[in-house]
Amino acid sequence: MNRKECVVMLLAGGEGRRLKSLTKKMAKPAVHFGGKYRIIDFALSNCTNSGMETVGVLTQYEPMVLNSYIGIGSPWDLDRQNGGVSVLPPFSEQKGASWYLGTAHAIFLNFAFIEQYQPDHVLILSGDHIYKMDYSLMLQFHKEKDADVTIAAIEVPWKDASRFGIMETDAHHRIVAFREKPAEPVSNLASMGIYIFKWPVLKTYLTEDDQNPDSSHDFGKDVIPRMLRENCRMFAYRFQGYWRDVGTVESLWEANMDLLADNPELNLNDPNWRIYSRNPYQPPHYIAPTATVKSSLINEGCMVYGDVCHSVLFYDVHVGEGSVIRDSVIMPHVRIGRNVKITRAIIGEGAVIADGVQIGTDDEDGEITLIDEHSIMHPPSALHY
Amino acid sequence: MFKTMGIINLDSEPDLFNELTYFRCGASLPYAGKYRLIDFVLSNMVHAGIISVAVFVRKKYRSLMDHLSHSGAWDLDRKKGGVFILPPDWNDPTDHSKGDLRHFHNNMDLFHRGQADYVLFSGAQQVCHIDFRAVMAHHLETGADVTVVCHRTEPAEEHKSCWRLTIGDDGRVRQFSMDENNPNVFLNMYLMRKDLMLDLVRQCIAHGAENFLWDGIIQQTASLRVQAYEHTGILQTINTVESYYKHSMSLLKPHVYRELFQQPKPVYTKIKDEPPVKYLETAEVRNSLVANGCVIAGQVENSILFRGVRVQEGVTVKNSIIMQRCTLGKGAYLENVILDKDVTITDGSRLIGSQMRPYVIPKRKVI
């Protein structure tokens, strides 16, 4: 196996419980986003666009959809003779079997995968975020600083700071304090869960962490604080740009709505930084004479006879005449009948909405309505036959 | 049908697309928003289980080679089989073959080496959804030497150059003719055993023949058992600018669109990874087909937009076909036009063609 300067380990085993029924049958990184993509497409496309072509994807929770989606990695140009993408599920060994107990433990169990490439550095990513980032620039920063670990960091609104790992840095970007989800944050510089470690340093700390019975085997809670206590060279790499954790139904909906601005912060139509995805082979979409479409993102294979305003339609969605879709996200293969009204909702994959059904409300402070995948919605009157 | 080899013979296809085929062959003409004409026949073959397809090309095949080099898109990146593009690189000093028989003579290795028992011929200008497994079943059932595919149709301009079949009650083809009053149009698709094909090729070459279909089959109708298989449903014969425009516009009828595309067997084509279409606040789109990567701020009616087209504010597009990556500047007005790829229409320009003779703008022009 050829040596690689940097190996990527992508954590994709997250359950994403707060996404409710959207993650009932698939891990969070497999959840649909932006009319065409799954969340993990962003991390995988960033890898390939950054020239990082050796990627281990660690799966655990509901991996079936994710495994078949990733396949041999050809949509992201990661089907390589040397390196490429490898899916790494938990496994059994001579001394027994174990689940991945935490993010650090998952990497620890896959040392053999990393070792075969004899890398200098290991980039650890999570498959949970929507962003475009050139990891090669972060690696360059990491090497320039001769860091043991570099953590990508972004300034978040103060009110949200307590949801993140928060760090303080000195004038040279060296990290002087790190606290996971602090109740009273003293900084708004948040960890993006993206780490570059020197491989020997990572090996030492994860081996120690594995033997520590009190550890929860988590990078943010255990490994990073310990390295800081032991005076490792730790640096923050400042990222500027669009970055969202779409961990809840509301934040997933919001991030989809963000794409509908005339000049969105996250530009999907950038030939120099394509977001790749597995292609469903759909024909161009058809907009009927009765349709109106404004401020929306519509994928191929759709047939639109009604009004679509400020909404995202994934591939192969049919919208019947007289229906009005507003401020909503419609997942693939959804069938919407005539005179349906859908407002501020996410409609799960393959759902069927019968004629005349009303879903969601105009209330701007109200919750986002989520319709489960493959459910069939009848109008209330149809129940009294 | 993995024991059947597909042969797409582009050698004798008419080239009547004017500017649209100055730099490409008809088979690689962009069609229906994201496809090339050849995608339809190739997908039909793949859906029938054919894993090996030879393409006979004579000229203007650079664009076709680029397109088909992504053979994984048709599931034809195989260890066994695949797509074989066969350009006219002919160096055998003992070669006496003529016309399209030169393709056979100079690629004999491919036929001898391949494991196929049958060969299925087609061109690329008949766009339709056809089940080649049913053609094979019909072939075996009738015990024919050659099974030819026909379609009963109303007289149309684009069928003038097509062969017609006179068919007996037993389904046997009595005669090929150019009789325009005969409704049975031959689709240039035919199936036979490989060893019969090789025999016919040898005879044709020995007699100095120049066209395999004419000399090998049409002239032999009396001695060969030629049976007709009738294709039903949508047929789009695309061999002129007028028929290209007419059939493009008919894709806007939902029943045509559904039959060609919305079956469980999709039409495969090269992947582009374009994002979904972005409709801005000012967009007004009606009765149109739109492929991914477009950004639309203007008005589009009865039109087809290929991948990556930019329609800026105040633009009006009517009854038009706009190919890949064209940019339509602010306030431009286009009616009954066909823009080839990468055309830029500057702000405020007006281009109006007629329904009968659409105005064609060649590739990369700035207007």
Chai-1 contact restraints between the chains, C-beta under 6 A:
chainA,res_idxA,chainB,res_idxB,connection_type,confidence,min_distance_angstrom,max_distance_angstrom,comment,restraint_id
A,G35,B,P276,contact,1.0,0.0,6.0,A-B,restraint_1
A,K36,B,P276,contact,1.0,0.0,6.0,A-B,restraint_2
A,D262,B,L280,contact,1.0,0.0,6.0,A-B,restraint_3
A,L268,B,P275,contact,1.0,0.0,6.0,A-B,restraint_4
A,N269,B,P275,contact,1.0,0.0,6.0,A-B,restraint_5
A,R274,B,D273,contact,1.0,0.0,6.0,A-B,restraint_6
A,Y276,B,D273,contact,1.0,0.0,6.0,A-B,restraint_7
A,N279,B,I271,contact,1.0,0.0,6.0,A-B,restraint_8
A,Y281,B,P266,contact,1.0,0.0,6.0,A-B,restraint_9
A,P283,B,F261,contact,1.0,0.0,6.0,A-B,restraint_10
A,P284,B,G33,contact,1.0,0.0,6.0,A-B,restraint_11
A,P284,B,K34,contact,1.0,0.0,6.0,A-B,restraint_12
A,P284,B,L289,contact,1.0,0.0,6.0,A-B,restraint_13
A,P284,B,V290,contact,1.0,0.0,6.0,A-B,restraint_14
A,P284,B,A291,contact,1.0,0.0,6.0,A-B,restraint_15
A,H285,B,V290,contact,1.0,0.0,6.0,A-B,restraint_16
A,Y286,B,Y257,contact,1.0,0.0,6.0,A-B,restraint_17
A,Y286,B,L289,contact,1.0,0.0,6.0,A-B,restraint_18
A,I287,B,V285,contact,1.0,0.0,6.0,A-B,restraint_19
A,I287,B,S288,contact,1.0,0.0,6.0,A-B,restraint_20
A,P289,B,R286,contact,1.0,0.0,6.0,A-B,restraint_21
A,P289,B,N287,contact,1.0,0.0,6.0,A-B,restraint_22
A,V293,B,Y279,contact,1.0,0.0,6.0,A-B,restraint_23
A,V293,B,V285,contact,1.0,0.0,6.0,A-B,restraint_24
A,K294,B,Y279,contact,1.0,0.0,6.0,A-B,restraint_25
A,K294,B,E281,contact,1.0,0.0,6.0,A-B,restraint_26
A,K294,B,A283,contact,1.0,0.0,6.0,A-B,restraint_27
A,S295,B,E281,contact,1.0,0.0,6.0,A-B,restraint_28
A,S296,B,Y279,contact,1.0,0.0,6.0,A-B,restraint_29
A,L297,B,P276,contact,1.0,0.0,6.0,A-B,restraint_30
A,L297,B,K278,contact,1.0,0.0,6.0,A-B,restraint_31
A,I298,B,P276,contact,1.0,0.0,6.0,A-B,restraint_32
A,I298,B,V277,contact,1.0,0.0,6.0,A-B,restraint_33
A,N299,B,P276,contact,1.0,0.0,6.0,A-B,restraint_34
A,E300,B,N292,contact,1.0,0.0,6.0,A-B,restraint_35
